[in-house]
Amino acid sequence: MDPVHAIVLAIVQGLSEFLPISSSGHLILAPNLLGWSDQGLAFDVAVHVGTLAAVVGYFRVQLLQMARAWFGALAGRGLTPDGRLAWCVIVGTIPVAMAGLLFGDFIEHMLRRPMFVAGTLAGFGILMWLADRLGAQRRDEYSVGWRDALLIGFAQALALMPGTSRSGVTMTMARALGLTRMGAARFSFLLAVPGIAMAGGWEFLQLVTGPGDGADWQMMGLGVAVSAVTGYLCIHVLLKVIERIGLLPFALYRLVLAAVIVLLLG
């Protein structure tokens, strides 16, 4: 892998991890469309580390408040809104953790195909537009309850399928449950912290227990840095504009990309 490949793939990860357009789908499709060899598991781990750093860095103040409130609740000092939000993030993470343990190998070996990605891009893109078009806008992320957290968590588990989009499917469910676009996006990003950490951890486990593919540490470091900066800027811009633009542009992008995949790789 040369620096140009590393930078392009890291930008793809940084943008598509947080925009509702599917990072796993884009990382599968980019080498196919550009005629590059697969970037390898080690590089996928690196760019996941970068996007994890981006979301933790962006929400560092709120995450610290949530952590303090959560430990305070465990110590018997009562459940504050931040503590409740922390518990909801934990509850919302359980379904994807269970699904990953049960179906991770099947998904890794059977569903990483361009035509499957095209189908999930289009299908979940339409659902995302419908939820954004028909969903009420009356609640923020602090209004999320246990039932909401579980439903959003079950939706997140679907994002194990390439092309679905973790941020896309969680925002879709959150909008369907009545969260505002901003509330849906913020809860999705907070839920991304354990989600991305688990995905990166699973890939790292496969890397260290597998035969190894000659990791290029320089390119991995470049991938971490570029995906972190790109992801941070992506979160910042999306939170600034999502109330105005809604999710329709991303749904249209998914439909166009699905058509391109079918035409070029079908």
Secondary structure, 3 states (H helix, E strand, C coil): CCHHHHHHHHHHHHHHCCCCCCHHHHHHHHHHHHCCCCCCHHHHHHHHHHHHHHHHHHCHHHHHHHHHHHHHHHCCCCCCHHHHHHHHHHHHHHHHHHHHHHHHHHHHHHCCCHHHHHHHHHHHHHHHHHHHHHCCCCECHHHCCHHHHHHHHHHHHHCCCCCCCHHHHHHHHHHHCCECHHHHHHHHHHHHHHHHHHHHHHHHHHHHHCCCCCCCHHHHHHHHHHHHHHHHHHHHHHHHHHHHHCCHHHHHHHHHHHHHHHHHHC
